[in-house]
Amino acid sequence: MQFVSRVGVVLFVLCVLISGLIWLLGGSFKVLLGGFLGGLLSLSSFNLLKRFGRKIVETPADPKLHYFVFIWVRFFALIAICFWLVFEQHVNVIAFACGLSCIVLAVIIATIYSIVQEYRGKEALDFEEKFIGWEDVDRSEKFGYKPQGKKTPFDEI
């Protein structure tokens, strides 16, 4: 979750910089405002959801109805704010959608990163079990040293 928040903040800053650049190059101020408010709403909503989700999970015996009510109220307030901003045309819709998608992209990037790390970790463990383990690395300076019961990559050549 911490990784998602960090990536979300980086994507938010990137979105604000791009929308600010578009605004400086002759676009409307609504582009900058849309990117900023969309990202801000997305990050704040995700952080509130994370905080209350953690409270729900940490105390399993307590009744949690008020947390669920708060989550639903937050969700409908977010929808009302987004509808008002777009309907009253206070923001550029495309920039606002890009800002709102910061957390979605952060979750996708974090998922891909964790899958790659898990795959690389599994692959490294398989290699370590198949060939010389890490505990044998320091002993390799001895000429002709071969750990007992383990193969080396050169045995198959």
C-alpha positions in Angstrom: 0.0 0.0 0.0 2.8 2.4 0.8 4.3 1.7 -2.7 0.9 2.6 -4.3 0.8 5.9 -2.4 4.3 6.8 -3.5 3.7 6.0 -7.1 0.4 7.8 -6.9 2.0 10.9 -5.7 4.7 10.7 -8.4 1.9 10.3 -11.1 0.0 13.2 -9.5 3.0 15.5 -9.7 3.6 14.4 -13.3 -0.1 15.0 -14.2 0.1 18.5 -12.6 3.3 19.3 -14.4 1.9 18.2 -17.8 -1.3 20.1 -17.3 0.7 23.1 -16.1 2.8 22.9 -19.2 -0.3 22.7 -21.4 -1.7 25.8 -19.6 1.6 27.7 -20.1 1.7 26.9 -23.8 -1.6 28.6 -24.4 -4.2 26.3 -23.0 -7.0 27.2 -20.6 -6.5 27.5 -16.8 -9.2 24.8 -16.6 -6.6 22.2 -17.8 -4.3 22.9 -14.9 -7.2 23.0 -12.4 -8.6 19.8 -13.8 -5.3 17.9 -13.5 -4.7 19.3 -10.0 -8.2 18.7 -8.6 -8.6 15.3 -10.2 -5.3 14.0 -8.7 -6.0 15.6 -5.4 -9.4 14.0 -5.1 -8.0 10.7 -6.2 -5.1 10.6 -3.7 -7.2 11.9 -0.8 -10.0 9.4 -1.5 -7.5 6.6 -1.7 -5.7 7.6 1.6 -9.1 7.9 3.4 -10.1 4.5 2.1 -6.8 3.0 3.2 -7.0 4.5 6.7 -10.5 3.3 7.3 -9.9 -0.1 5.7 -6.9 -0.5 8.1 -9.2 0.4 11.1 -11.8 -2.2 10.0 -9.2 -5.0 9.7 -7.2 -4.2 12.8 -10.1 -4.4 15.3 -12.0 -7.6 14.4 -14.3 -7.7 17.4 -15.7 -4.1 17.3 -18.8 -3.3 15.3 -17.8 -1.6 12.1 -21.0 -0.2 10.8 -20.0 3.4 11.2 -16.8 2.8 9.2 -18.8 1.4 6.3 -21.3 4.2 6.5 -18.4 6.7 6.3 -16.9 4.9 3.3 -20.2 5.1 1.5 -20.8 8.8 2.4 -17.2 9.5 1.2 -17.9 7.7 -2.1 -21.1 9.6 -2.8 -19.5 12.9 -1.8 -16.7 12.2 -4.2 -19.2 11.5 -7.0 -21.1 14.7 -6.2 -17.9 16.8 -6.2 -16.8 15.3 -9.5 -20.3 15.8 -11.1 -20.4 19.4 -9.9 -16.9 20.2 -11.2 -17.6 18.7 -14.6 -21.2 19.8 -14.9 -20.5 23.4 -14.0 -17.4 23.3 -16.3 -15.0 24.4 -13.7 -12.3 22.0 -15.0 -11.2 20.5 -18.3 -12.8 17.0 -18.5 -9.8 15.3 -20.1 -7.3 16.7 -17.6 -9.7 15.9 -14.7 -10.0 12.3 -15.9 -6.2 12.1 -16.2 -5.9 13.4 -12.6 -8.5 11.0 -11.3 -6.7 8.0 -13.0 -3.4 8.6 -11.0 -4.4 6.0 -8.4 -5.6 3.5 -10.9 -2.3 3.7 -12.8 -0.4 3.5 -9.5 -2.3 0.3 -8.5 -1.6 -1.2 -12.0 2.1 -0.3 -11.8 2.4 -1.6 -8.2 0.8 -4.9 -9.2 3.1 -5.3 -12.2 6.1 -4.5 -10.0 5.1 -7.0 -7.3 4.5 -9.7 -9.9 7.9 -9.1 -11.5 9.6 -9.1 -8.0 7.8 -12.3 -7.1 8.8 -13.9 -10.4 12.4 -12.8 -10.1 12.5 -13.9 -6.4 11.2 -17.3 -7.4 13.6 -17.6 -10.3 16.5 -16.7 -8.0 15.5 -19.3 -5.4 15.1 -21.9 -8.1 18.6 -21.1 -9.4 20.0 -21.1 -5.9 18.5 -24.5 -5.1 19.6 -26.0 -8.4 23.2 -24.7 -8.4 25.6 -23.4 -5.8 23.9 -21.7 -2.9 24.8 -18.3 -1.5 26.6 -19.8 1.5 29.1 -21.4 -0.9 30.1 -18.2 -2.7 32.9 -17.3 -0.3 34.5 -20.7 -0.7 34.8 -20.5 -4.4 38.3 -19.0 -4.3 39.6 -22.5 -3.6 40.7 -24.2 -6.8 38.4 -27.2 -7.6 36.0 -26.5 -4.7 32.6 -28.1 -5.2 30.0 -28.1 -2.5 28.8 -31.5 -1.4 25.6 -32.7 -3.1 25.2 -29.6 -5.3 25.8 -29.2 -9.0 27.6 -26.3 -10.6 26.5 -24.7 -13.9 29.6 -26.2 -15.5 28.7 -29.8 -14.7 26.3 -29.9 -17.6 28.8 -28.7 -20.2 
